[in-house]
């Protein structure tokens, strides 16, 4: 009777015992998605199956001792099916069990901070969407610390000079590495890079989309993991949100070379300047030549008289006015459009080595007699003030862009900062150990001044002139002859003499921090003078090798890197012309 009953039960419907087995091995998602009708029908079949097995099991136990070995094996199999049914009923009727230990959130869904357990048999329990494992997404969540194109941050050198000397950390290398990253790797938003091992609280005002975090917490509620502060593999939102500077091409060869014969090889003179109307003025011996950068035309403007009366300085004023200082202690004003002198001003006892315009009507001159004189070009009595603060020749002179401060450097290794309408130096700085000729005011921070020393010093110093503090000092290993700031980027270029005769492009990061970008070589003698083009993209350098070289190294908002690269590719040989 028992055997007949078991065969009838097992052959009645295969789904009655296979369906529970498949359901028991499926995931919680599949169980929660069964329809209500299917669950009710299955429960009815399971109840009948359970009752029949129970009767058969009770009936068979009484005659277990009198049965054959085959019957005993069949009875044991029947008991196993009964125990399986009991486990199925328990799993179906009980609410989802809360896992002990680690909590793993569902893919794209963060775990709630305080989950509540619904009542058994409720609709919320039957339809809950709780996963039993975490499935990671591998696209776009690899930390930057494991990237092949890791962006290295700029750090100062151990000696405090600010020059790391590492070529791989130069901005040019960083731009090249970032360009490769953009081409090869797919775009990744900053939020995709954040993958901490805990439910990170967001700061006020910040928003991180759902699905960016998973939780790994202990039963007591404390987090088992978190972002390691100071770890090289941790990604901060501020670093991810930092804007990348647009890459640009920095050519290593000059755009053009001009021959400048008879240029005077004297460190203390200032013989080159570029006008807002795109005309370059250069002093060659006792003459001043003008080169129109637009048309390429050249003509002579000035020819001094007297033996040895060379031109010692020149600078452009407003309009077509060019100021010229001579060895005979004169300051001459020339109208370039009329090709004629307009005024000659005297007052110094020796050669005028430096000139600087404070405004369209006021010019200051520095001389070998150690004096600085302010001239009003409109008045008959042009001398308005005489400044005494140096003991030797004043070879560097520069007014700030606002016209409120004057910086002067001398062969006595002194740097003075003067206030407008004051006859005494507000600050006297004696940090340099050689002549201070290279002076340049920062165009985007009017209280920042860059100064360079001669052969015995070889340093570039960055000053905060509001309080006279030195923000940084960089040893360039060469004589510093001139400095020019960029008006498009936070950069400046310096020209050098002994012993390398090169130009160096520097990146300025603020607070005095600088880094060397690249070096430009080509001159065969010390690079004494520099001037900047009106559009701010090109720097011309004049050296004792009697050449002028034009370097397009500063960025421009109107010229892209692709256009500059095309121009370099289309240019064949460098044109070598004579400026006279």
C-alpha positions as CSV (number, residue, x, y, z in Angstrom):
1,X,0.0,0.0,0.0
2,X,2.8,2.4,0.8
3,X,4.7,1.7,-2.4
4,X,1.5,2.2,-4.4
5,X,0.8,5.5,-2.6
6,X,4.3,6.8,-3.2
7,X,4.3,5.9,-6.9
8,X,0.9,7.7,-7.3
9,X,2.2,10.8,-5.6
10,X,5.5,11.0,-7.5
11,X,3.9,10.4,-11.0
12,X,0.9,12.7,-10.4
13,X,2.6,15.9,-11.5
14,X,6.3,16.5,-12.0
15,X,6.0,20.2,-11.3
16,X,4.7,19.5,-7.7
17,X,8.1,18.5,-6.5
18,X,10.3,20.1,-9.1
19,X,8.7,23.5,-8.9
20,X,9.5,23.9,-5.1
21,X,13.0,22.7,-5.7
22,X,13.7,25.3,-8.4
23,X,12.1,28.0,-6.3
24,X,14.2,27.2,-3.3
25,X,17.4,27.6,-5.3
26,X,16.4,30.8,-7.0
27,X,17.3,34.3,-5.8
28,X,15.1,36.5,-3.7
29,X,14.3,38.6,-6.8
30,X,12.7,35.7,-8.6
31,X,10.7,34.7,-5.5
32,X,9.4,38.2,-5.0
33,X,8.3,38.5,-8.6
34,X,6.0,35.5,-8.7
35,X,2.4,36.3,-9.3
36,X,-0.1,36.0,-6.5
37,X,-2.2,33.3,-8.3
38,X,0.9,31.2,-8.9
39,X,1.9,31.4,-5.3
40,X,-1.6,30.4,-4.1
41,X,-1.8,27.4,-6.5
42,X,1.7,26.3,-5.5
43,X,0.8,26.6,-1.8
44,X,-2.3,24.4,-2.3
45,X,-0.3,21.7,-4.1
46,X,2.4,21.9,-1.5
47,X,-0.2,21.4,1.3
48,X,-1.6,18.3,-0.4
49,X,1.8,16.9,-1.0
50,X,2.8,17.6,2.6
51,X,-0.3,15.9,4.1
52,X,0.1,12.8,1.9
53,X,3.8,12.5,2.8
54,X,2.9,12.8,6.5
55,X,0.3,10.1,6.4
56,X,2.6,7.8,4.4
57,X,5.5,8.6,6.7
58,X,3.4,7.8,9.9
59,X,2.0,4.6,8.4
60,X,5.4,3.4,7.3
61,X,7.1,3.9,10.6
62,X,5.0,1.2,12.2
63,X,6.0,-1.5,9.8
64,X,9.6,-0.3,9.3
65,X,11.0,-3.3,11.2
66,X,9.0,-5.8,9.1
67,X,9.8,-4.4,5.7
68,X,12.4,-5.4,3.1
69,X,15.7,-3.4,2.5
70,X,14.2,-2.0,-0.7
71,X,11.2,-0.7,1.1
72,X,13.3,0.8,3.9
73,X,15.3,2.8,1.2
74,X,12.2,4.0,-0.4
75,X,10.8,5.1,2.9
76,X,14.0,7.1,3.8
77,X,13.8,8.9,0.4
78,X,10.2,9.8,1.2
79,X,11.3,11.3,4.5
80,X,13.9,13.4,2.8
81,X,11.2,14.9,0.5
82,X,9.1,15.7,3.5
83,X,11.9,17.5,5.2
84,X,12.5,19.5,1.9
85,X,8.8,20.5,1.8
86,X,9.1,21.8,5.4
87,X,12.0,23.9,4.4
88,X,10.2,25.3,1.4
89,X,7.1,26.3,3.5
90,X,9.3,28.0,6.0
91,X,11.1,30.0,3.4
92,X,7.9,31.1,1.7
93,X,6.0,32.1,4.8
94,X,8.9,33.8,6.7
95,X,10.0,37.5,5.9
96,X,13.4,38.2,4.3
97,X,16.1,37.4,6.9
98,X,18.5,40.1,7.8
99,X,22.1,39.0,7.1
100,X,24.6,39.0,9.9
101,X,27.9,40.7,9.4
102,X,28.7,42.7,6.4
103,X,25.9,44.6,4.6
104,X,26.2,44.8,0.8
105,X,24.0,47.2,-1.1
106,X,22.3,46.6,-4.4
107,X,24.0,47.7,-7.6
108,X,23.1,51.4,-8.1
109,X,21.0,51.5,-4.9
110,X,22.5,52.7,-1.6
111,X,21.4,50.9,1.6
112,X,19.1,52.8,3.9
113,X,20.7,54.2,7.1
114,X,18.2,52.5,9.4
115,X,16.3,49.7,7.7
116,X,13.1,48.5,9.4
117,X,12.0,44.8,9.3
118,X,8.4,44.5,8.0
119,X,5.9,42.1,9.6
120,X,5.9,38.6,8.3
121,X,3.5,38.0,5.4
122,X,3.0,41.7,4.7
123,X,2.9,43.0,1.2
124,X,6.1,45.0,1.8
125,X,7.9,41.8,2.8
126,X,6.7,39.8,-0.2
127,X,7.7,42.6,-2.6
128,X,10.9,43.8,-1.0
129,X,13.8,44.4,-3.3
130,X,16.7,43.3,-1.2
131,X,19.7,41.8,-2.9
132,X,21.9,39.0,-1.5
133,X,25.2,40.2,-3.0
134,X,27.1,43.2,-4.4
135,X,27.9,43.2,-8.1
136,X,30.6,45.8,-8.9
137,X,30.5,47.9,-12.0
138,X,33.9,48.2,-13.6
139,X,33.3,51.1,-16.0
140,X,34.5,54.5,-14.9
141,X,35.2,53.7,-11.3
142,X,39.0,52.9,-11.3
143,X,40.8,55.3,-8.9
144,X,43.3,57.8,-10.3
145,X,46.0,56.2,-8.3
146,X,46.0,53.2,-10.5
147,X,45.9,55.1,-13.8
148,X,48.6,54.8,-16.4
149,X,48.2,58.5,-17.0
150,X,48.4,59.7,-13.4
151,X,48.5,63.4,-13.0
152,X,51.4,64.3,-10.8
153,X,51.0,67.4,-8.6
154,X,53.7,70.0,-8.5
155,X,55.7,70.1,-5.3
156,X,58.4,72.3,-4.2
157,X,62.0,71.1,-4.0
158,X,63.5,70.1,-0.7
159,X,65.8,73.2,-0.8
160,X,62.8,75.5,-0.9
161,X,63.8,77.0,-4.2
162,X,60.5,76.0,-5.9
163,X,62.3,74.4,-8.8
164,X,61.6,70.7,-8.9
165,X,63.9,70.0,-11.8
166,X,61.7,67.0,-12.8
167,X,61.0,67.1,-16.5
168,X,58.0,64.7,-16.1
169,X,56.2,67.1,-13.8
170,X,56.5,70.0,-16.2
171,X,53.2,71.6,-17.4
172,X,54.1,70.6,-21.0
173,X,54.3,67.0,-19.9
174,X,51.1,67.3,-17.9
175,X,49.3,68.7,-20.9
176,X,50.6,66.0,-23.2
177,X,49.5,63.3,-20.7
178,X,46.1,64.8,-20.3
179,X,45.7,65.0,-24.1
180,X,46.4,61.2,-24.3
181,X,44.0,60.6,-21.5
182,X,41.2,62.5,-23.3
183,X,41.9,60.6,-26.6
184,X,42.3,57.1,-25.3
185,X,40.0,56.8,-22.3
186,X,36.3,57.5,-22.3
187,X,35.0,60.6,-20.6
188,X,34.4,60.0,-16.9
189,X,32.5,62.4,-14.7
190,X,33.9,63.3,-11.3
191,X,31.2,61.4,-9.4
192,X,32.2,58.1,-11.2
193,X,35.6,58.3,-9.6
194,X,34.3,58.3,-6.0
195,X,33.9,54.8,-4.6
196,X,34.4,54.8,-0.8
197,X,33.8,51.7,1.3
198,X,31.1,53.4,3.4
199,X,28.0,55.5,3.2
200,X,29.7,58.9,2.9
201,X,27.8,61.8,4.3
202,X,27.6,64.6,1.8
203,X,28.6,68.1,2.8
204,X,26.0,70.9,2.8
205,X,25.4,72.2,-0.6
206,X,27.0,69.3,-2.4
207,X,25.0,66.6,-4.3
208,X,26.2,63.2,-5.3
209,X,23.8,61.1,-7.5
210,X,22.3,57.9,-6.1
211,X,24.1,54.7,-6.9
212,X,27.6,56.1,-6.4
213,X,28.2,54.4,-3.1
214,X,28.0,50.9,-1.5
215,X,28.1,50.2,2.2
216,X,30.3,47.8,4.2
217,X,29.3,48.2,7.8
218,X,29.5,46.1,10.9
219,X,26.5,44.7,12.7
220,X,26.9,47.4,15.3
221,X,26.4,50.1,12.7
222,X,30.0,51.4,12.6
223,X,31.7,51.5,9.2
224,X,34.3,48.9,8.4
225,X,36.1,51.0,5.8
226,X,36.5,54.6,4.5
227,X,38.5,56.9,2.4
228,X,42.1,57.0,3.6
229,X,43.1,60.6,4.3
230,X,46.5,61.3,2.7
231,X,46.4,58.1,0.6
232,X,47.8,58.5,-2.9
233,X,44.9,56.5,-4.2
234,X,42.1,58.6,-2.6
235,X,40.2,61.0,-4.9
236,X,38.9,64.3,-3.5
237,X,36.0,66.1,-5.1
238,X,37.9,69.3,-5.1
239,X,40.8,67.7,-7.1
240,X,38.3,66.2,-9.5
241,X,36.6,69.5,-10.1
242,X,39.8,71.3,-10.7
243,X,39.8,72.7,-14.2
244,X,42.5,71.6,-16.6
245,X,44.4,74.2,-18.3
246,X,44.2,74.2,-22.1
247,X,47.2,72.6,-23.8
248,X,49.2,74.6,-26.2
249,X,52.3,74.1,-28.3
250,X,55.5,75.6,-27.1
251,X,57.9,75.7,-30.0
252,X,61.6,75.1,-29.2
253,X,62.9,77.0,-32.2
254,X,62.5,80.7,-33.0
255,X,59.9,82.0,-35.4
256,X,62.3,84.3,-37.1
257,X,65.9,85.5,-36.8
258,X,67.1,88.9,-37.6
259,X,70.7,90.0,-37.9
260,X,71.6,92.9,-35.6
261,X,75.2,93.9,-36.3
262,X,77.1,96.2,-33.9
263,X,74.8,95.7,-31.0
264,X,76.7,96.8,-27.9
265,X,77.6,93.9,-25.5
266,X,77.0,95.7,-22.3
267,X,75.0,94.2,-19.5
268,X,73.9,97.5,-18.0
269,X,72.2,98.9,-21.1
270,X,68.6,98.6,-22.3
271,X,68.6,98.6,-26.1
272,X,65.3,96.9,-27.2
273,X,61.6,97.6,-27.0
274,X,58.4,96.8,-28.9
275,X,55.7,99.4,-29.5
276,X,51.9,98.9,-29.3
277,X,51.8,99.7,-33.0
278,X,53.9,96.6,-33.7
279,X,57.2,98.4,-34.4
280,X,60.4,97.0,-32.9
281,X,63.1,99.5,-31.9
282,X,66.7,98.4,-31.4
283,X,69.9,100.4,-30.8
284,X,72.9,99.4,-32.8
285,X,75.9,101.4,-31.8
286,X,75.1,105.1,-32.4
287,X,72.0,104.4,-34.4
288,X,68.4,103.4,-33.6
289,X,66.6,101.2,-36.2
290,X,62.9,100.5,-36.5
291,X,61.5,97.2,-37.9
292,X,57.8,97.0,-38.7
293,X,56.7,93.5,-37.7
294,X,53.6,93.8,-39.9
295,X,55.3,94.7,-43.2
296,X,58.9,93.7,-42.5
297,X,60.1,97.2,-43.5
298,X,63.2,98.6,-41.8
299,X,64.5,102.1,-41.5
300,X,66.9,104.2,-39.4
301,X,65.4,106.7,-37.0
302,X,68.3,108.1,-34.9
303,X,72.0,108.7,-35.6
304,X,73.9,110.3,-32.7
305,X,76.8,112.7,-33.2
306,X,80.2,112.7,-31.5
307,X,82.7,109.9,-31.1
308,X,81.6,107.2,-28.7
309,X,78.2,108.7,-28.2
310,X,76.3,105.4,-28.4
311,X,72.7,104.9,-27.6
312,X,72.4,103.4,-24.1
313,X,68.7,103.0,-23.6
314,X,65.3,103.4,-25.3
315,X,61.6,102.9,-24.5
316,X,58.3,103.5,-26.3
317,X,55.8,106.0,-24.9
318,X,52.2,106.6,-26.0
319,X,51.4,107.0,-29.6
320,X,54.5,107.2,-31.9
321,X,56.9,108.7,-29.3
322,X,60.2,107.0,-28.7
323,X,62.5,108.0,-25.8
324,X,66.2,107.5,-26.4
325,X,69.0,107.8,-23.8
326,X,72.5,108.5,-24.9
327,X,76.0,108.2,-23.6
328,X,76.2,112.0,-23.5
329,X,73.6,112.0,-20.6
330,X,70.7,113.2,-22.8
331,X,67.1,112.0,-23.0
332,X,65.7,112.5,-26.5
333,X,62.1,112.2,-27.6
334,X,61.4,111.3,-31.2
335,X,58.2,111.3,-33.2
336,X,58.4,108.2,-35.3
337,X,55.6,109.2,-37.7
338,X,57.4,112.5,-38.5
339,X,60.8,110.9,-38.3
340,X,62.1,113.9,-36.3
341,X,63.1,114.7,-32.7
342,X,60.6,116.6,-30.5
343,X,62.6,117.3,-27.4
344,X,66.0,116.9,-25.7
345,X,66.2,116.8,-21.9
346,X,69.3,117.0,-19.8
347,X,70.0,116.8,-16.1
348,X,72.3,113.7,-15.6
349,X,76.1,113.8,-15.3
350,X,76.7,110.5,-17.1
351,X,75.1,108.1,-19.5
352,X,71.4,107.3,-19.2
353,X,71.3,103.5,-18.9
354,X,67.5,103.0,-18.1
355,X,64.2,104.6,-18.9
356,X,60.6,104.0,-17.9
357,X,57.3,105.8,-18.5
358,X,55.1,106.5,-15.6
359,X,52.3,108.0,-17.7
360,X,51.9,109.5,-21.2
361,X,53.5,112.7,-19.9
362,X,56.0,111.6,-17.3
363,X,59.2,109.6,-17.8
364,X,61.9,108.5,-15.4
365,X,65.6,108.1,-16.3
366,X,68.4,106.3,-14.4
367,X,72.0,107.1,-15.0
368,X,75.5,106.1,-14.1
369,X,75.6,109.0,-11.8
370,X,73.4,106.9,-9.4
371,X,70.5,109.4,-9.8
372,X,66.9,108.9,-10.9
373,X,65.2,111.9,-12.5
374,X,61.5,112.4,-13.2
375,X,60.7,114.4,-16.3
376,X,57.5,116.1,-17.3
377,X,57.6,116.2,-21.1
378,X,54.9,118.9,-21.3
379,X,56.7,121.5,-19.1
380,X,59.5,123.7,-20.1
381,X,61.2,122.9,-16.8
382,X,60.9,119.2,-17.3
383,X,62.8,118.0,-14.1
384,X,60.1,117.4,-11.4
385,X,62.0,115.3,-8.9
386,X,65.4,113.7,-8.3
387,X,65.7,110.4,-6.4
388,X,68.8,109.5,-4.5
389,X,68.9,105.9,-3.3
390,X,71.8,104.2,-5.2
391,X,75.5,104.4,-4.9
392,X,76.3,103.2,-8.4
393,X,74.8,103.1,-11.9
394,X,71.0,102.6,-12.1
395,X,70.7,99.9,-14.7
396,X,67.1,98.7,-14.0
397,X,64.0,100.9,-13.9
398,X,60.4,99.9,-14.1
399,X,57.1,101.5,-13.2
400,X,54.2,99.4,-12.0
401,X,51.2,99.0,-14.4
402,X,49.1,101.4,-12.2
403,X,51.9,104.0,-12.0
404,X,51.9,104.0,-8.2
405,X,55.2,102.3,-7.6
406,X,58.7,102.5,-9.2
407,X,61.3,99.7,-8.9
408,X,64.9,100.6,-9.5
409,X,67.9,98.3,-9.5
410,X,71.6,99.3,-9.5
411,X,75.1,98.0,-9.9
412,X,75.4,98.4,-6.1
413,X,73.2,95.2,-5.7
414,X,70.4,97.3,-4.3
415,X,66.7,97.1,-5.2
416,X,64.6,100.1,-4.2
417,X,60.8,100.5,-4.2
418,X,59.6,104.1,-4.6
419,X,56.1,105.5,-4.1
420,X,54.9,108.0,-6.6
421,X,55.4,111.6,-5.5
422,X,57.9,110.5,-2.8
423,X,61.6,111.3,-2.9
424,X,62.6,108.6,-0.5
425,X,62.6,104.9,-1.1
426,X,59.9,103.1,0.8
427,X,61.8,99.9,0.7
428,X,65.5,99.2,0.2
429,X,66.3,95.6,-0.4
430,X,69.8,94.2,-0.4
431,X,69.2,90.5,-0.9
432,X,70.9,90.2,-4.3
433,X,74.6,89.7,-4.4
434,X,75.2,91.2,-7.9
435,X,73.8,94.0,-10.1
436,X,70.0,94.1,-10.3
437,X,69.0,94.9,-13.9
438,X,66.1,92.5,-14.7
439,X,62.8,94.0,-13.3
440,X,59.3,93.1,-14.2
441,X,55.9,93.7,-12.6
442,X,53.3,91.0,-12.6
443,X,50.3,92.1,-14.8
444,X,47.6,90.3,-12.8
445,X,48.9,91.1,-9.3
446,X,50.2,94.6,-9.1
447,X,52.1,94.1,-5.9
448,X,54.2,91.2,-7.2
449,X,57.6,92.1,-8.6
450,X,60.2,89.8,-10.2
451,X,63.9,90.8,-10.0
452,X,67.0,89.1,-11.3
453,X,70.7,89.4,-10.3
454,X,73.9,89.3,-12.3
455,X,76.6,86.7,-12.6
456,X,77.6,86.6,-8.9
457,X,74.0,86.2,-7.9
458,X,72.1,84.3,-10.7
459,X,68.8,84.3,-8.7
460,X,65.3,85.4,-9.5
461,X,63.4,86.8,-6.5
462,X,59.6,87.3,-6.3
463,X,58.6,90.2,-4.0
464,X,55.5,91.4,-2.4
465,X,56.1,95.1,-2.5
466,X,53.2,95.9,-0.2
467,X,55.3,94.6,2.8
468,X,58.7,94.0,1.2
469,X,58.7,90.2,1.8
470,X,60.5,87.8,-0.5
471,X,58.0,85.2,-1.6
472,X,60.5,83.0,-3.3
473,X,64.1,82.8,-4.6
474,X,65.1,80.6,-7.5
475,X,68.7,79.8,-8.5
476,X,68.8,79.8,-12.3
477,X,72.5,78.9,-12.5
478,X,73.1,81.7,-15.0
479,X,73.3,85.5,-15.1
480,X,69.8,87.0,-15.2
481,X,69.5,89.7,-17.9
482,X,65.8,90.4,-18.5
483,X,62.3,89.2,-17.4
484,X,59.0,89.4,-19.3
485,X,55.6,88.4,-17.9
486,X,52.8,86.9,-20.0
487,X,49.5,88.6,-20.2
488,X,47.6,85.5,-21.2
489,X,48.8,82.9,-18.7
490,X,50.5,83.0,-15.3
491,X,53.9,82.6,-16.7
492,X,57.1,84.6,-17.3
493,X,60.2,84.2,-19.3
494,X,63.8,85.1,-18.3
495,X,66.9,85.6,-20.4
496,X,70.3,84.6,-19.2
497,X,74.0,85.2,-19.9
498,X,76.9,83.4,-18.5
499,X,77.1,80.5,-18.5
500,X,74.2,78.9,-20.5
501,X,72.9,81.9,-22.7
502,X,69.4,80.5,-22.7
503,X,65.8,81.6,-22.2
504,X,63.7,79.9,-19.5
505,X,59.9,79.8,-19.4
506,X,58.5,79.6,-15.9
507,X,55.0,78.8,-14.6
508,X,53.8,80.9,-11.7
509,X,51.4,79.2,-9.2
510,X,50.8,82.1,-6.9
511,X,52.3,83.0,-3.5
512,X,55.8,83.0,-5.1
513,X,55.7,79.4,-6.2
514,X,57.2,78.8,-9.6
515,X,58.2,75.9,-11.8
516,X,60.5,75.7,-14.8
517,X,58.5,74.8,-18.0
518,X,61.2,74.6,-20.6
519,X,64.5,76.1,-21.8
520,X,65.0,77.7,-25.2
521,X,68.5,77.6,-26.6
522,X,70.0,78.9,-29.8
523,X,71.9,82.1,-28.9
524,X,75.7,81.8,-28.9
525,X,76.3,84.6,-26.4
526,X,74.5,86.1,-23.4
527,X,70.9,87.2,-24.0
528,X,71.0,90.8,-22.9
529,X,67.6,92.2,-23.8
530,X,64.0,91.1,-24.3
531,X,60.7,92.7,-25.5
532,X,57.2,91.5,-25.8
533,X,54.9,91.8,-28.8
534,X,51.7,93.9,-28.6
535,X,49.4,90.8,-28.8
536,X,51.4,89.2,-25.9
537,X,52.2,85.9,-27.8
538,X,55.8,86.5,-28.9
539,X,59.0,87.5,-27.2
540,X,62.1,88.9,-29.0
541,X,65.5,88.4,-27.5
542,X,68.7,90.3,-28.4
543,X,72.0,88.7,-27.6
544,X,75.7,89.6,-27.9
545,X,75.9,87.2,-30.8
546,X,74.3,90.1,-32.9
547,X,71.1,88.3,-33.6
548,X,67.4,88.9,-32.7
549,X,65.3,85.8,-32.2
550,X,61.5,85.7,-32.1
551,X,59.9,83.1,-29.8
552,X,56.2,82.4,-29.9
553,X,56.0,80.9,-26.4
554,X,53.2,82.7,-24.7
555,X,49.6,81.5,-25.1
556,X,46.9,83.5,-26.8
557,X,43.1,83.4,-26.5
558,X,42.7,83.8,-30.2
559,X,45.2,81.3,-31.4
560,X,44.7,77.6,-30.7
561,X,47.4,75.0,-30.3
562,X,46.3,73.3,-33.6
563,X,46.8,76.5,-35.5
564,X,50.3,77.1,-34.0
565,X,51.2,73.5,-34.8
566,X,50.1,73.9,-38.5
567,X,52.1,77.0,-38.8
568,X,55.2,75.2,-37.5
569,X,54.6,72.3,-39.9
570,X,54.1,74.6,-42.9
571,X,57.2,76.7,-42.1
572,X,60.2,75.5,-44.0
573,X,63.6,77.1,-43.2
574,X,63.9,80.0,-40.8
575,X,64.2,83.3,-42.5
576,X,67.3,85.2,-41.7
577,X,67.2,88.9,-42.4
578,X,69.3,91.9,-41.5
579,X,67.6,94.6,-39.5
580,X,69.5,97.3,-41.3
